[in-house]
Amino acid sequence: MIVVAGEIKLAPESAAAARAAAITMGRDTRAEPGCVTYRFYEDLEERGHFHVFEIWETAEALKALTCPDSSDQA
C-alpha cells in the first residue's frame, strides 16, 4: 500500500471554495481504481489550512491518477 499525506495552506477567504472543490475531487478520486481512501480535512484551529490523506493499493494505481499519460511514454 502507498500512503500519501500532505497539507495545503490557503488564504482564509479561499477556504469555502476549497471545501466545495474537495467534495467533488474526493468523490472522483475515491472512484479511481486502486484508491482505498481519500480524505481532505480542514484544520480546526487554522481556517484555510487543509490536510490530505490518501491510501492506494499500489504505486501504479497512484501513478495512473497523477501521471495519466505516462503509459504512452517510452
N, CA, C, O and CB atoms as a CASP TS submission, in Angstrom:
PFRMAT TS
TARGET T0000
AUTHOR 0000-0000-0000
METHOD Language model
MODEL 1
PARENT N/A
ATOM      1  N   MET     1       0.838  -1.185   0.000  1.00  0.00           N
ATOM      2  CA  MET     1       0.000   0.000   0.000  1.00  0.00           C
ATOM      3  C   MET     1       0.877   1.240   0.000  1.00  0.00           C
ATOM      4  O   MET     1       1.987   1.244   0.531  1.00  0.00           O
ATOM      5  CB  MET     1      -0.950   0.002   1.211  1.00  0.00           C
ATOM      6  N   ILE     2       0.355   2.274  -0.601  1.00  0.00           N
ATOM      7  CA  ILE     2       1.029   3.563  -0.668  1.00  0.00           C
ATOM      8  C   ILE     2       0.183   4.568   0.109  1.00  0.00           C
ATOM      9  O   ILE     2      -1.017   4.701  -0.134  1.00  0.00           O
ATOM     10  CB  ILE     2       1.244   4.025  -2.157  1.00  0.00           C
ATOM     11  N   VAL     3       0.813   5.267   1.041  1.00  0.00           N
ATOM     12  CA  VAL     3       0.131   6.294   1.831  1.00  0.00           C
ATOM     13  C   VAL     3       0.660   7.654   1.406  1.00  0.00           C
ATOM     14  O   VAL     3       1.871   7.863   1.331  1.00  0.00           O
ATOM     15  CB  VAL     3       0.336   6.068   3.367  1.00  0.00           C
ATOM     16  N   VAL     4      -0.245   8.565   1.132  1.00  0.00           N
ATOM     17  CA  VAL     4       0.100   9.938   0.772  1.00  0.00           C
ATOM     18  C   VAL     4      -0.532  10.852   1.813  1.00  0.00           C
ATOM     19  O   VAL     4      -1.733  10.776   2.072  1.00  0.00           O
ATOM     20  CB  VAL     4      -0.387  10.300  -0.684  1.00  0.00           C
ATOM     21  N   ALA     5       0.279  11.706   2.400  1.00  0.00           N
ATOM     22  CA  ALA     5      -0.236  12.682   3.367  1.00  0.00           C
ATOM     23  C   ALA     5       0.380  14.025   3.037  1.00  0.00           C
ATOM     24  O   ALA     5       1.561  14.116   2.705  1.00  0.00           O
ATOM     25  CB  ALA     5       0.084  12.262   4.847  1.00  0.00           C
ATOM     26  N   GLY     6      -0.420  15.057   3.130  1.00  0.00           N
ATOM     27  CA  GLY     6       0.096  16.385   2.828  1.00  0.00           C
ATOM     28  C   GLY     6      -0.778  17.455   3.437  1.00  0.00           C
ATOM     29  O   GLY     6      -1.798  17.183   4.070  1.00  0.00           O
ATOM     30  N   GLU     7      -0.346  18.667   3.226  1.00  0.00           N
ATOM     31  CA  GLU     7      -1.125  19.798   3.719  1.00  0.00           C
ATOM     32  C   GLU     7      -1.124  20.906   2.688  1.00  0.00           C
ATOM     33  O   GLU     7      -0.199  21.046   1.889  1.00  0.00           O
ATOM     34  CB  GLU     7      -0.570  20.308   5.059  1.00  0.00           C
ATOM     35  N   ILE     8      -2.179  21.682   2.729  1.00  0.00           N
ATOM     36  CA  ILE     8      -2.366  22.807   1.816  1.00  0.00           C
ATOM     37  C   ILE     8      -2.758  24.001   2.667  1.00  0.00           C
ATOM     38  O   ILE     8      -3.683  23.925   3.477  1.00  0.00           O
ATOM     39  CB  ILE     8      -3.452  22.499   0.710  1.00  0.00           C
ATOM     40  N   LYS     9      -2.051  25.099   2.477  1.00  0.00           N
ATOM     41  CA  LYS     9      -2.396  26.322   3.207  1.00  0.00           C
ATOM     42  C   LYS     9      -2.877  27.360   2.206  1.00  0.00           C
ATOM     43  O   LYS     9      -2.165  27.731   1.273  1.00  0.00           O
ATOM     44  CB  LYS     9      -1.176  26.862   4.028  1.00  0.00           C
ATOM     45  N   LEU    10      -4.101  27.816   2.424  1.00  0.00           N
ATOM     46  CA  LEU    10      -4.732  28.803   1.556  1.00  0.00           C
ATOM     47  C   LEU    10      -5.095  30.037   2.365  1.00  0.00           C
ATOM     48  O   LEU    10      -5.166  30.000   3.594  1.00  0.00           O
ATOM     49  CB  LEU    10      -5.984  28.214   0.871  1.00  0.00           C
ATOM     50  N   ALA    11      -5.320  31.117   1.658  1.00  0.00           N
ATOM     51  CA  ALA    11      -5.839  32.311   2.317  1.00  0.00           C
ATOM     52  C   ALA    11      -7.208  31.962   2.903  1.00  0.00           C
ATOM     53  O   ALA    11      -7.989  31.268   2.252  1.00  0.00           O
ATOM     54  CB  ALA    11      -5.935  33.525   1.316  1.00  0.00           C
ATOM     55  N   PRO    12      -7.513  32.422   4.102  1.00  0.00           N
ATOM     56  CA  PRO    12      -8.796  32.087   4.733  1.00  0.00           C
ATOM     57  C   PRO    12     -10.006  32.370   3.848  1.00  0.00           C
ATOM     58  O   PRO    12     -10.998  31.644   3.903  1.00  0.00           O
ATOM     59  CB  PRO    12      -8.938  32.851   6.019  1.00  0.00           C
ATOM     60  N   GLU    13      -9.930  33.416   3.037  1.00  0.00           N
ATOM     61  CA  GLU    13     -11.075  33.736   2.175  1.00  0.00           C
ATOM     62  C   GLU    13     -11.253  32.721   1.040  1.00  0.00           C
ATOM     63  O   GLU    13     -12.288  32.732   0.373  1.00  0.00           O
ATOM     64  CB  GLU    13     -10.908  35.133   1.589  1.00  0.00           C
ATOM     65  N   SER    14     -10.273  31.850   0.808  1.00  0.00           N
ATOM     66  CA  SER    14     -10.376  30.809  -0.220  1.00  0.00           C
ATOM     67  C   SER    14     -10.875  29.481   0.340  1.00  0.00           C
ATOM     68  O   SER    14     -11.099  28.537  -0.418  1.00  0.00           O
ATOM     69  CB  SER    14      -9.030  30.603  -0.883  1.00  0.00           C
ATOM     70  N   ALA    15     -11.051  29.395   1.651  1.00  0.00           N
ATOM     71  CA  ALA    15     -11.398  28.128   2.299  1.00  0.00           C
ATOM     72  C   ALA    15     -12.731  27.563   1.819  1.00  0.00           C
ATOM     73  O   ALA    15     -12.836  26.358   1.589  1.00  0.00           O
ATOM     74  CB  ALA    15     -11.444  28.316   3.797  1.00  0.00           C
ATOM     75  N   ALA    16     -13.733  28.390   1.664  1.00  0.00           N
ATOM     76  CA  ALA    16     -15.055  27.891   1.249  1.00  0.00           C
ATOM     77  C   ALA    16     -14.998  27.266  -0.139  1.00  0.00           C
ATOM     78  O   ALA    16     -15.582  26.206  -0.363  1.00  0.00           O
ATOM     79  CB  ALA    16     -16.089  29.027   1.266  1.00  0.00           C
ATOM     80  N   ALA    17     -14.307  27.907  -1.067  1.00  0.00           N
ATOM     81  CA  ALA    17     -14.172  27.360  -2.422  1.00  0.00           C
ATOM     82  C   ALA    17     -13.380  26.055  -2.398  1.00  0.00           C
ATOM     83  O   ALA    17     -13.694  25.126  -3.142  1.00  0.00           O
ATOM     84  CB  ALA    17     -13.486  28.383  -3.353  1.00  0.00           C
ATOM     85  N   ALA    18     -12.363  25.981  -1.555  1.00  0.00           N
ATOM     86  CA  ALA    18     -11.560  24.758  -1.443  1.00  0.00           C
ATOM     87  C   ALA    18     -12.400  23.610  -0.903  1.00  0.00           C
ATOM     88  O   ALA    18     -12.296  22.484  -1.388  1.00  0.00           O
ATOM     89  CB  ALA    18     -10.341  24.991  -0.535  1.00  0.00           C
ATOM     90  N   ARG    19     -13.229  23.886   0.092  1.00  0.00           N
ATOM     91  CA  ARG    19     -14.101  22.841   0.635  1.00  0.00           C
ATOM     92  C   ARG    19     -15.050  22.318  -0.439  1.00  0.00           C
ATOM     93  O   ARG    19     -15.250  21.109  -0.557  1.00  0.00           O
ATOM     94  CB  ARG    19     -14.904  23.376   1.837  1.00  0.00           C
ATOM     95  N   ALA    20     -15.627  23.213  -1.211  1.00  0.00           N
ATOM     96  CA  ALA    20     -16.557  22.806  -2.272  1.00  0.00           C
ATOM     97  C   ALA    20     -15.846  21.957  -3.328  1.00  0.00           C
ATOM     98  O   ALA    20     -16.374  20.933  -3.761  1.00  0.00           O
ATOM     99  CB  ALA    20     -17.194  24.046  -2.932  1.00  0.00           C
ATOM    100  N   ALA    21     -14.661  22.378  -3.737  1.00  0.00           N
ATOM    101  CA  ALA    21     -13.895  21.619  -4.733  1.00  0.00           C
ATOM    102  C   ALA    21     -13.477  20.261  -4.178  1.00  0.00           C
ATOM    103  O   ALA    21     -13.444  19.274  -4.913  1.00  0.00           O
ATOM    104  CB  ALA    21     -12.652  22.412  -5.177  1.00  0.00           C
ATOM    105  N   ALA    22     -13.160  20.205  -2.896  1.00  0.00           N
ATOM    106  CA  ALA    22     -12.709  18.959  -2.277  1.00  0.00           C
ATOM    107  C   ALA    22     -13.801  17.896  -2.275  1.00  0.00           C
ATOM    108  O   ALA    22     -13.500  16.705  -2.362  1.00  0.00           O
ATOM    109  CB  ALA    22     -12.244  19.220  -0.856  1.00  0.00           C
ATOM    110  N   ILE    23     -15.045  18.301  -2.177  1.00  0.00           N
ATOM    111  CA  ILE    23     -16.151  17.335  -2.197  1.00  0.00           C
ATOM    112  C   ILE    23     -16.174  16.595  -3.531  1.00  0.00           C
ATOM    113  O   ILE    23     -16.260  15.367  -3.566  1.00  0.00           O
ATOM    114  CB  ILE    23     -17.508  18.046  -1.952  1.00  0.00           C
ATOM    115  N   THR    24     -16.096  17.344  -4.621  1.00  0.00           N
ATOM    116  CA  THR    24     -16.087  16.735  -5.950  1.00  0.00           C
ATOM    117  C   THR    24     -14.820  15.930  -6.174  1.00  0.00           C
ATOM    118  O   THR    24     -14.877  14.793  -6.643  1.00  0.00           O
ATOM    119  CB  THR    24     -16.223  17.804  -7.030  1.00  0.00           C
ATOM    120  N   MET    25     -13.679  16.512  -5.843  1.00  0.00           N
ATOM    121  CA  MET    25     -12.401  15.840  -6.054  1.00  0.00           C
ATOM    122  C   MET    25     -12.319  14.549  -5.239  1.00  0.00           C
ATOM    123  O   MET    25     -11.835  13.532  -5.734  1.00  0.00           O
ATOM    124  CB  MET    25     -11.241  16.774  -5.687  1.00  0.00           C
ATOM    125  N   GLY    26     -12.784  14.586  -4.009  1.00  0.00           N
ATOM    126  CA  GLY    26     -12.758  13.390  -3.176  1.00  0.00           C
ATOM    127  C   GLY    26     -13.621  12.280  -3.739  1.00  0.00           C
ATOM    128  O   GLY    26     -13.200  11.125  -3.794  1.00  0.00           O
ATOM    129  N   ARG    27     -14.819  12.626  -4.154  1.00  0.00           N
ATOM    130  CA  ARG    27     -15.729  11.625  -4.734  1.00  0.00           C
ATOM    131  C   ARG    27     -15.108  11.002  -5.985  1.00  0.00           C
ATOM    132  O   ARG    27     -15.133   9.783  -6.154  1.00  0.00           O
ATOM    133  CB  ARG    27     -17.100  12.266  -5.081  1.00  0.00           C
ATOM    134  N   ASP    28     -14.549  11.844  -6.861  1.00  0.00           N
ATOM    135  CA  ASP    28     -13.949  11.343  -8.096  1.00  0.00           C
ATOM    136  C   ASP    28     -12.712  10.494  -7.813  1.00  0.00           C
ATOM    137  O   ASP    28     -12.512   9.454  -8.441  1.00  0.00           O
ATOM    138  CB  ASP    28     -13.582  12.507  -9.016  1.00  0.00           C
ATOM    139  N   THR    29     -11.886  10.935  -6.874  1.00  0.00           N
ATOM    140  CA  THR    29     -10.661  10.198  -6.557  1.00  0.00           C
ATOM    141  C   THR    29     -10.986   8.848  -5.937  1.00  0.00           C
ATOM    142  O   THR    29     -10.362   7.847  -6.289  1.00  0.00           O
ATOM    143  CB  THR    29      -9.774  11.012  -5.609  1.00  0.00           C
ATOM    144  N   ARG    30     -11.947   8.799  -5.022  1.00  0.00           N
ATOM    145  CA  ARG    30     -12.316   7.524  -4.391  1.00  0.00           C
ATOM    146  C   ARG    30     -12.869   6.520  -5.404  1.00  0.00           C
ATOM    147  O   ARG    30     -12.836   5.316  -5.152  1.00  0.00           O
ATOM    148  CB  ARG    30     -13.347   7.763  -3.291  1.00  0.00           C
ATOM    149  N   ALA    31     -13.372   6.992  -6.534  1.00  0.00           N
ATOM    150  CA  ALA    31     -13.889   6.102  -7.575  1.00  0.00           C
ATOM    151  C   ALA    31     -12.784   5.538  -8.466  1.00  0.00           C
ATOM    152  O   ALA    31     -13.038   4.638  -9.265  1.00  0.00           O
ATOM    153  CB  ALA    31     -14.900   6.841  -8.428  1.00  0.00           C
ATOM    154  N   GLU    32     -11.567   6.054  -8.338  1.00  0.00           N
ATOM    155  CA  GLU    32     -10.451   5.591  -9.167  1.00  0.00           C
ATOM    156  C   GLU    32     -10.034   4.176  -8.773  1.00  0.00           C
ATOM    157  O   GLU    32     -10.041   3.833  -7.590  1.00  0.00           O
ATOM    158  CB  GLU    32      -9.253   6.551  -9.043  1.00  0.00           C
ATOM    159  N   PRO    33      -9.669   3.349  -9.763  1.00  0.00           N
ATOM    160  CA  PRO    33      -9.184   2.005  -9.446  1.00  0.00           C
ATOM    161  C   PRO    33      -7.948   2.077  -8.539  1.00  0.00           C
ATOM    162  O   PRO    33      -7.017   2.837  -8.804  1.00  0.00           O
ATOM    163  CB  PRO    33      -8.853   1.229 -10.744  1.00  0.00           C
ATOM    164  N   GLY    34      -7.954   1.295  -7.494  1.00  0.00           N
ATOM    165  CA  GLY    34      -6.799   1.240  -6.602  1.00  0.00           C
ATOM    166  C   GLY    34      -6.838   2.203  -5.438  1.00  0.00           C
ATOM    167  O   GLY    34      -5.979   2.136  -4.559  1.00  0.00           O
ATOM    168  N   CYS    35      -7.818   3.103  -5.408  1.00  0.00           N
ATOM    169  CA  CYS    35      -7.919   4.041  -4.288  1.00  0.00           C
ATOM    170  C   CYS    35      -8.633   3.351  -3.129  1.00  0.00           C
ATOM    171  O   CYS    35      -9.782   2.926  -3.254  1.00  0.00           O
ATOM    172  CB  CYS    35      -8.674   5.345  -4.711  1.00  0.00           C
ATOM    173  N   VAL    36      -7.938   3.246  -2.006  1.00  0.00           N
ATOM    174  CA  VAL    36      -8.520   2.649  -0.809  1.00  0.00           C
ATOM    175  C   VAL    36      -9.271   3.715  -0.019  1.00  0.00           C
ATOM    176  O   VAL    36     -10.388   3.480   0.443  1.00  0.00           O
ATOM    177  CB  VAL    36      -7.425   1.989   0.067  1.00  0.00           C
ATOM    178  N   THR    37      -8.659   4.884   0.135  1.00  0.00           N
ATOM    179  CA  THR    37      -9.321   6.000   0.811  1.00  0.00           C
ATOM    180  C   THR    37      -8.712   7.317   0.353  1.00  0.00           C
ATOM    181  O   THR    37      -7.546   7.383  -0.034  1.00  0.00           O
ATOM    182  CB  THR    37      -9.211   5.859   2.347  1.00  0.00           C
ATOM    183  N   TYR    38      -9.525   8.354   0.406  1.00  0.00           N
ATOM    184  CA  TYR    38      -9.075   9.720   0.123  1.00  0.00           C
ATOM    185  C   TYR    38      -9.848  10.632   1.064  1.00  0.00           C
ATOM    186  O   TYR    38     -11.079  10.641   1.060  1.00  0.00           O
ATOM    187  CB  TYR    38      -9.300  10.122  -1.401  1.00  0.00           C
ATOM    188  N   ARG    39      -9.130  11.389   1.861  1.00  0.00           N
ATOM    189  CA  ARG    39      -9.767  12.306   2.809  1.00  0.00           C
ATOM    190  C   ARG    39      -9.112  13.676   2.732  1.00  0.00           C
ATOM    191  O   ARG    39      -7.905  13.794   2.521  1.00  0.00           O
ATOM    192  CB  ARG    39      -9.685  11.753   4.247  1.00  0.00           C
ATOM    193  N   PHE    40      -9.923  14.703   2.905  1.00  0.00           N
ATOM    194  CA  PHE    40      -9.491  16.099   2.837  1.00  0.00           C
ATOM    195  C   PHE    40     -10.131  16.787   4.033  1.00  0.00           C
ATOM    196  O   PHE    40     -11.353  16.915   4.099  1.00  0.00           O
ATOM    197  CB  PHE    40      -9.899  16.795   1.458  1.00  0.00           C
ATOM    198  N   TYR    41      -9.312  17.229   4.972  1.00  0.00           N
ATOM    199  CA  TYR    41      -9.824  17.807   6.216  1.00  0.00           C
ATOM    200  C   TYR    41      -9.341  19.234   6.390  1.00  0.00           C
ATOM    201  O   TYR    41      -8.212  19.560   6.024  1.00  0.00           O
ATOM    202  CB  TYR    41      -9.402  16.962   7.417  1.00  0.00           C
ATOM    203  N   GLU    42     -10.188  20.084   6.947  1.00  0.00           N
ATOM    204  CA  GLU    42      -9.745  21.419   7.320  1.00  0.00           C
ATOM    205  C   GLU    42      -9.315  21.400   8.783  1.00  0.00           C
ATOM    206  O   GLU    42      -9.992  20.825   9.635  1.00  0.00           O
ATOM    207  CB  GLU    42     -10.868  22.472   7.079  1.00  0.00           C
ATOM    208  N   ASP    43      -8.196  22.029   9.056  1.00  0.00           N
ATOM    209  CA  ASP    43      -7.680  22.140  10.420  1.00  0.00           C
ATOM    210  C   ASP    43      -8.699  22.883  11.280  1.00  0.00           C
ATOM    211  O   ASP    43      -9.228  23.914  10.862  1.00  0.00           O
ATOM    212  CB  ASP    43      -6.300  22.871  10.441  1.00  0.00           C
ATOM    213  N   LEU    44      -8.974  22.379  12.455  1.00  0.00           N
ATOM    214  CA  LEU    44      -9.964  23.005  13.335  1.00  0.00           C
ATOM    215  C   LEU    44      -9.471  24.298  13.957  1.00  0.00           C
ATOM    216  O   LEU    44     -10.272  25.123  14.397  1.00  0.00           O
ATOM    217  CB  LEU    44     -10.358  22.050  14.424  1.00  0.00           C
ATOM    218  N   GLU    45      -8.161  24.482  13.997  1.00  0.00           N
ATOM    219  CA  GLU    45      -7.603  25.666  14.649  1.00  0.00           C
ATOM    220  C   GLU    45      -7.154  26.751  13.677  1.00  0.00           C
ATOM    221  O   GLU    45      -6.936  27.893  14.081  1.00  0.00           O
ATOM    222  CB  GLU    45      -6.447  25.265  15.502  1.00  0.00           C
ATOM    223  N   GLU    46      -7.014  26.403  12.405  1.00  0.00           N
ATOM    224  CA  GLU    46      -6.493  27.379  11.445  1.00  0.00           C
ATOM    225  C   GLU    46      -7.305  27.330  10.149  1.00  0.00           C
ATOM    226  O   GLU    46      -7.137  26.421   9.337  1.00  0.00           O
ATOM    227  CB  GLU    46      -4.994  27.114  11.152  1.00  0.00           C
ATOM    228  N   ARG    47      -8.165  28.294   9.971  1.00  0.00           N
ATOM    229  CA  ARG    47      -9.002  28.364   8.763  1.00  0.00           C
ATOM    230  C   ARG    47      -8.112  28.493   7.528  1.00  0.00           C
ATOM    231  O   ARG    47      -7.180  29.297   7.512  1.00  0.00           O
ATOM    232  CB  ARG    47      -9.998  29.562   8.844  1.00  0.00           C
ATOM    233  N   GLY    48      -8.397  27.708   6.507  1.00  0.00           N
ATOM    234  CA  GLY    48      -7.621  27.729   5.277  1.00  0.00           C
ATOM    235  C   GLY    48      -6.460  26.746   5.269  1.00  0.00           C
ATOM    236  O   GLY    48      -5.738  26.650   4.276  1.00  0.00           O
ATOM    237  N   HIS    49      -6.270  26.015   6.360  1.00  0.00           N
ATOM    238  CA  HIS    49      -5.207  25.006   6.452  1.00  0.00           C
ATOM    239  C   HIS    49      -5.871  23.633   6.340  1.00  0.00           C
ATOM    240  O   HIS    49      -6.652  23.233   7.203  1.00  0.00           O
ATOM    241  CB  HIS    49      -4.384  25.141   7.806  1.00  0.00           C
ATOM    242  N   PHE    50      -5.545  22.923   5.263  1.00  0.00           N
ATOM    243  CA  PHE    50      -6.174  21.639   4.972  1.00  0.00           C
ATOM    244  C   PHE    50      -5.155  20.509   5.021  1.00  0.00           C
ATOM    245  O   PHE    50      -3.966  20.709   4.771  1.00  0.00           O
ATOM    246  CB  PHE    50      -6.854  21.676   3.605  1.00  0.00           C
ATOM    247  N   HIS    51      -5.644  19.328   5.345  1.00  0.00           N
ATOM    248  CA  HIS    51      -4.824  18.119   5.376  1.00  0.00           C
ATOM    249  C   HIS    51      -5.419  17.119   4.388  1.00  0.00           C
ATOM    250  O   HIS    51      -6.635  16.939   4.320  1.00  0.00           O
ATOM    251  CB  HIS    51      -4.752  17.511   6.826  1.00  0.00           C
ATOM    252  N   VAL    52      -4.540  16.477   3.626  1.00  0.00           N
ATOM    253  CA  VAL    52      -4.947  15.479   2.642  1.00  0.00           C
ATOM    254  C   VAL    52      -4.358  14.137   3.067  1.00  0.00           C
ATOM    255  O   VAL    52      -3.189  14.059   3.444  1.00  0.00           O
ATOM    256  CB  VAL    52      -4.478  15.876   1.193  1.00  0.00           C
ATOM    257  N   PHE    53      -5.163  13.091   3.006  1.00  0.00           N
ATOM    258  CA  PHE    53      -4.707  11.752   3.363  1.00  0.00           C
ATOM    259  C   PHE    53      -5.272  10.771   2.345  1.00  0.00           C
ATOM    260  O   PHE    53      -6.483  10.716   2.128  1.00  0.00           O
ATOM    261  CB  PHE    53      -5.142  11.369   4.817  1.00  0.00           C
ATOM    262  N   GLU    54      -4.381   9.992   1.719  1.00  0.00           N
ATOM    263  CA  GLU    54      -4.794   9.022   0.710  1.00  0.00           C
ATOM    264  C   GLU    54      -4.113   7.686   0.977  1.00  0.00           C
ATOM    265  O   GLU    54      -2.988   7.646   1.475  1.00  0.00           O
ATOM    266  CB  GLU    54      -4.460   9.529  -0.713  1.00  0.00           C
ATOM    267  N   ILE    55      -4.789   6.601   0.648  1.00  0.00           N
ATOM    268  CA  ILE    55      -4.179   5.279   0.644  1.00  0.00           C
ATOM    269  C   ILE    55      -4.500   4.637  -0.705  1.00  0.00           C
ATOM    270  O   ILE    55      -5.647   4.620  -1.150  1.00  0.00           O
ATOM    271  CB  ILE    55      -4.695   4.394   1.847  1.00  0.00           C
ATOM    272  N   TRP    56      -3.454   4.113  -1.338  1.00  0.00           N
ATOM    273  CA  TRP    56      -3.575   3.472  -2.644  1.00  0.00           C
ATOM    274  C   TRP    56      -3.093   2.034  -2.553  1.00  0.00           C
ATOM    275  O   TRP    56      -2.165   1.736  -1.800  1.00  0.00           O
ATOM    276  CB  TRP    56      -2.774   4.245  -3.717  1.00  0.00           C
ATOM    277  N   GLU    57      -3.714   1.143  -3.311  1.00  0.00           N
ATOM    278  CA  GLU    57      -3.317  -0.264  -3.306  1.00  0.00           C
ATOM    279  C   GLU    57      -1.890  -0.450  -3.803  1.00  0.00           C
ATOM    280  O   GLU    57      -1.129  -1.238  -3.242  1.00  0.00           O
ATOM    281  CB  GLU    57      -4.272  -1.083  -4.161  1.00  0.00           C
ATOM    282  N   THR    58      -1.526   0.283  -4.868  1.00  0.00           N
ATOM    283  CA  THR    58      -0.197   0.144  -5.465  1.00  0.00           C
ATOM    284  C   THR    58       0.312   1.501  -5.936  1.00  0.00           C
ATOM    285  O   THR    58      -0.459   2.444  -6.109  1.00  0.00           O
ATOM    286  CB  THR    58      -0.226  -0.857  -6.641  1.00  0.00           C
ATOM    287  N   ALA    59       1.611   1.579  -6.138  1.00  0.00           N
ATOM    288  CA  ALA    59       2.206   2.792  -6.699  1.00  0.00           C
ATOM    289  C   ALA    59       1.690   3.028  -8.115  1.00  0.00           C
ATOM    290  O   ALA    59       1.531   4.172  -8.540  1.00  0.00           O
ATOM    291  CB  ALA    59       3.747   2.692  -6.700  1.00  0.00           C
ATOM    292  N   GLU    60       1.432   1.956  -8.834  1.00  0.00           N
ATOM    293  CA  GLU    60       0.939   2.079 -10.207  1.00  0.00           C
ATOM    294  C   GLU    60      -0.444   2.727 -10.249  1.00  0.00           C
ATOM    295  O   GLU    60      -0.731   3.524 -11.142  1.00  0.00           O
ATOM    296  CB  GLU    60       0.891   0.703 -10.879  1.00  0.00           C
ATOM    297  N   ALA    61      -1.293   2.389  -9.291  1.00  0.00           N
ATOM    298  CA  ALA    61      -2.634   2.992  -9.241  1.00  0.00           C
ATOM    299  C   ALA    61      -2.542   4.489  -8.987  1.00  0.00           C
ATOM    300  O   ALA    61      -3.259   5.274  -9.609  1.00  0.00           O
ATOM    301  CB  ALA    61      -3.492   2.323  -8.148  1.00  0.00           C
ATOM    302  N   LEU    62      -1.666   4.884  -8.079  1.00  0.00           N
ATOM    303  CA  LEU    62      -1.475   6.308  -7.803  1.00  0.00           C
ATOM    304  C   LEU    62      -0.892   7.010  -9.018  1.00  0.00           C
ATOM    305  O   LEU    62      -1.331   8.103  -9.375  1.00  0.00           O
ATOM    306  CB  LEU    62      -0.561   6.508  -6.585  1.00  0.00           C
ATOM    307  N   LYS    63       0.088   6.394  -9.651  1.00  0.00           N
ATOM    308  CA  LYS    63       0.723   6.995 -10.827  1.00  0.00           C
ATOM    309  C   LYS    63      -0.279   7.160 -11.970  1.00  0.00           C
ATOM    310  O   LYS    63      -0.219   8.142 -12.709  1.00  0.00           O
ATOM    311  CB  LYS    63       1.914   6.139 -11.290  1.00  0.00           C
ATOM    312  N   ALA    64      -1.195   6.210 -12.118  1.00  0.00           N
ATOM    313  CA  ALA    64      -2.201   6.311 -13.179  1.00  0.00           C
ATOM    314  C   ALA    64      -3.068   7.554 -13.001  1.00  0.00           C
ATOM    315  O   ALA    64      -3.519   8.147 -13.981  1.00  0.00           O
ATOM    316  CB  ALA    64      -3.083   5.056 -13.200  1.00  0.00           C
ATOM    317  N   LEU    65      -3.299   7.945 -11.755  1.00  0.00           N
ATOM    318  CA  LEU    65      -4.095   9.144 -11.490  1.00  0.00           C
ATOM    319  C   LEU    65      -3.259  10.409 -11.654  1.00  0.00           C
ATOM    320  O   LEU    65      -3.712  11.383 -12.256  1.00  0.00           O
ATOM    321  CB  LEU    65      -4.688   9.088 -10.081  1.00  0.00           C
ATOM    322  N   THR    66      -2.043  10.395 -11.120  1.00  0.00           N
ATOM    323  CA  THR    66      -1.233  11.616 -11.112  1.00  0.00           C
ATOM    324  C   THR    66      -0.471  11.846 -12.402  1.00  0.00           C
ATOM    325  O   THR    66      -0.105  12.982 -12.704  1.00  0.00           O
ATOM    326  CB  THR    66      -0.266  11.572  -9.977  1.00  0.00           C
ATOM    327  N   CYS    67      -0.223  10.790 -13.173  1.00  0.00           N
ATOM    328  CA  CYS    67       0.513  10.893 -14.444  1.00  0.00           C
ATOM    329  C   CYS    67      -0.217  10.081 -15.504  1.00  0.00           C
ATOM    330  O   CYS    67       0.311   9.069 -15.964  1.00  0.00           O
ATOM    331  CB  CYS    67       1.992  10.396 -14.289  1.00  0.00           C
ATOM    332  N   PRO    68      -1.409  10.491 -15.904  1.00  0.00           N
ATOM    333  CA  PRO    68      -2.225   9.656 -16.791  1.00  0.00           C
ATOM    334  C   PRO    68      -1.599   9.365 -18.147  1.00  0.00           C
ATOM    335  O   PRO    68      -1.941   8.357 -18.765  1.00  0.00           O
ATOM    336  CB  PRO    68      -3.537  10.308 -17.004  1.00  0.00           C
ATOM    337  N   ASP    69      -0.693  10.213 -18.633  1.00  0.00           N
ATOM    338  CA  ASP    69      -0.082   9.984 -19.938  1.00  0.00           C
ATOM    339  C   ASP    69       1.216   9.206 -19.856  1.00  0.00           C
ATOM    340  O   ASP    69       1.846   8.970 -20.887  1.00  0.00           O
ATOM    341  CB  ASP    69       0.166  11.291 -20.621  1.00  0.00           C
ATOM    342  N   SER    70       1.641   8.799 -18.668  1.00  0.00           N
ATOM    343  CA  SER    70       2.936   8.137 -18.520  1.00  0.00           C
ATOM    344  C   SER    70       2.983   6.789 -19.228  1.00  0.00           C
ATOM    345  O   SER    70       4.062   6.345 -19.620  1.00  0.00           O
ATOM    346  CB  SER    70       3.257   7.951 -17.053  1.00  0.00           C
ATOM    347  N   SER    71       1.841   6.124 -19.403  1.00  0.00           N
ATOM    348  CA  SER    71       1.844   4.832 -20.089  1.00  0.00           C
ATOM    349  C   SER    71       2.098   4.985 -21.580  1.00  0.00           C
ATOM    350  O   SER    71       2.435   4.011 -22.253  1.00  0.00           O
ATOM    351  CB  SER    71       0.525   4.113 -19.865  1.00  0.00           C
ATOM    352  N   ASP    72       1.938   6.207 -22.108  1.00  0.00           N
ATOM    353  CA  ASP    72       2.181   6.455 -23.525  1.00  0.00           C
ATOM    354  C   ASP    72       3.642   6.736 -23.818  1.00  0.00           C
ATOM    355  O   ASP    72       4.053   6.743 -24.979  1.00  0.00           O
ATOM    356  CB  ASP    72       1.338   7.608 -24.000  1.00  0.00           C
ATOM    357  N   GLN    73       4.431   6.969 -22.779  1.00  0.00           N
ATOM    358  CA  GLN    73       5.825   7.340 -22.975  1.00  0.00           C
ATOM    359  C   GLN    73       6.693   6.098 -23.034  1.00  0.00           C
ATOM    360  O   GLN    73       6.433   5.105 -22.353  1.00  0.00           O
ATOM    361  CB  GLN    73       6.303   8.274 -21.858  1.00  0.00           C
ATOM    362  N   ALA    74       7.719   6.168 -23.851  1.00  0.00           N
ATOM    363  CA  ALA    74       8.645   5.032 -23.977  1.00  0.00           C
ATOM    364  C   ALA    74       9.712   5.095 -22.925  1.00  0.00           C
ATOM    365  O   ALA    74      10.581   4.224 -22.873  1.00  0.00           O
ATOM    366  CB  ALA    74       9.286   4.998 -25.358  1.00  0.00           C
TER
END
